[in-house]
Amino acid sequence: MHEDADSPLLCYKSYGAGKVYEDENLAVTAISTCHLRTRGRTEGDPCSYALILDFKAEGKRILHTGDLLGNFSDYPAIAKEEHFDLCLCEATHYHPDSAREALQASKFDKLIFIHVADRWHNLPGFQWQYVRGEEKLLNALAPLPYPAVVAHDGDEFLL
């Protein structure tokens, strides 16, 4: 939202890795990423406040990747180790070539790309042609062992 930290419009609460919420219906666990690694830090250093979220509710499980590094190296290992009914994965900060192997090894029932870079949208192009970005993104990652789609404003998905 690009608001100042002391804005009266927002109340911020910072979380780190680990369980961030749990009640009788929902459990949310955070996993650190290195997306906002500051200059001068090296692999293994504390990186950022960017987090992957693992939601568990009503017998369903959702993984939300948040922002990842351009080389996809902070993609969560848990995605390849445990089953998720759905993954919401950003598609802005990396090229599909970096993500292909990890996504193919992931245990999802469905993948929805969110936070999608303009290059992966269907946009008007030169001389009334369309840049078929979604097709290029999904083809670059094919064949995934589960369905994958690109989310659009207003989309609704049933889980």
C-alpha positions in Angstrom: 0.0 0.0 0.0 3.1 2.2 0.2 1.8 3.9 3.4 4.1 5.3 6.0 4.6 3.0 9.0 3.0 5.6 11.3 0.0 6.2 9.1 -3.3 6.3 11.0 -4.9 4.3 8.2 -3.0 1.1 8.9 -1.9 -1.0 11.9 1.1 -3.2 11.2 2.1 -6.3 13.0 5.3 -8.1 12.1 5.7 -11.8 12.1 8.6 -14.2 11.7 8.7 -17.8 10.6 6.6 -20.3 12.5 3.0 -20.6 13.6 1.4 -17.1 13.3 -2.2 -18.0 14.0 -4.3 -20.9 15.2 -7.8 -21.4 16.4 -10.3 -24.3 16.2 -10.9 -23.7 12.5 -7.7 -22.3 11.0 -3.9 -22.7 11.4 -1.4 -20.5 9.6 2.3 -21.1 9.5 4.8 -18.7 8.0 8.0 -19.7 6.2 10.7 -17.2 5.5 11.8 -16.2 2.0 14.8 -14.2 0.8 12.8 -12.0 -1.6 13.8 -8.7 0.0 17.3 -9.6 0.9 19.2 -6.4 1.6 22.4 -5.5 -0.1 25.4 -7.1 1.4 23.6 -10.1 3.0 24.7 -13.6 1.9 22.9 -16.9 1.8 22.0 -18.1 5.2 21.7 -14.6 6.7 18.3 -13.4 7.9 16.7 -12.1 4.8 13.5 -10.2 5.0 9.9 -10.0 6.2 8.6 -11.7 3.0 6.8 -14.9 4.1 5.3 -18.0 2.5 2.0 -18.9 4.2 0.7 -22.4 4.8 -3.0 -22.4 5.6 -4.8 -25.4 7.1 -8.6 -25.3 7.5 -11.5 -27.8 7.2 -9.3 -30.6 6.0 -7.9 -28.4 3.2 -4.4 -27.0 2.8 -3.3 -23.9 0.8 0.2 -22.6 0.2 0.6 -19.0 -0.6 4.2 -18.3 -1.9 4.3 -14.5 -1.6 7.2 -13.0 -3.5 10.2 -15.2 -4.3 13.7 -14.5 -5.5 14.4 -14.2 -9.3 16.2 -17.5 -9.3 13.3 -19.3 -7.4 15.9 -20.6 -4.9 13.7 -19.7 -1.9 10.7 -21.7 -3.2 9.6 -23.7 -0.2 10.8 -27.3 0.0 7.5 -28.2 1.8 5.7 -27.8 -1.5 7.6 -30.9 -2.8 7.4 -32.8 0.4 3.7 -32.4 1.5 0.4 -32.3 -0.3 -1.5 -29.0 -0.8 -5.0 -28.7 -2.2 -4.1 -25.4 -3.8 -1.0 -23.2 -4.3 -1.2 -19.5 -4.9 2.1 -18.6 -6.5 3.4 -15.3 -7.6 4.5 -14.9 -11.3 6.4 -11.6 -11.3 9.9 -12.0 -9.9 11.3 -15.0 -11.8 11.4 -16.5 -15.2 9.5 -19.8 -15.8 12.8 -21.6 -16.6 13.9 -21.0 -13.0 10.6 -22.4 -11.6 9.9 -25.4 -13.9 11.7 -28.1 -12.0 10.4 -27.1 -8.6 6.8 -26.7 -9.8 6.8 -30.0 -11.6 8.0 -31.7 -8.4 5.3 -30.0 -6.2 2.4 -31.9 -4.7 -0.5 -29.7 -5.6 -4.1 -30.4 -6.8 -4.2 -27.0 -8.5 -1.9 -24.0 -9.0 -3.1 -20.4 -9.4 -0.7 -17.8 -10.5 -1.2 -14.5 -8.8 0.7 -11.2 -8.6 1.3 -11.7 -12.3 3.8 -9.6 -14.3 2.5 -7.7 -17.3 4.5 -9.9 -19.7 2.3 -12.9 -18.6 -1.0 -11.2 -19.4 -2.9 -11.1 -22.7 -2.3 -7.5 -23.7 -3.0 -5.5 -26.9 0.1 -5.4 -28.9 1.4 -4.0 -32.2 -1.1 -3.6 -35.0 -4.1 -5.0 -33.1 -2.4 -8.2 -32.2 -2.5 -9.6 -28.7 0.6 -10.6 -26.7 -0.4 -14.0 -25.5 1.4 -13.9 -22.2 -0.7 -16.4 -20.3 -0.2 -19.0 -23.0 3.5 -18.4 -23.0 3.7 -18.7 -19.2 1.7 -21.9 -19.0 3.5 -23.4 -22.1 6.9 -22.6 -20.5 5.9 -24.6 -17.4 4.2 -27.5 -19.2 3.6 -30.2 -18.5 2.8 -29.7 -14.9 1.2 -32.8 -13.2 -1.8 -30.7 -12.0 -3.9 -27.9 -13.6 -2.5 -24.4 -13.5 -4.3 -21.1 -14.3 -3.5 -17.4 -14.2 -5.8 -15.4 -11.9 -7.6 -12.3 -13.1 -9.3 -9.5 -11.1 -12.7 -10.7 -10.0 -12.0 -14.4 -10.4 -13.4 -16.8 -7.9 -12.2 -20.3 -7.3 -13.9 -23.1 -5.4 -11.8 -25.3 -3.3 
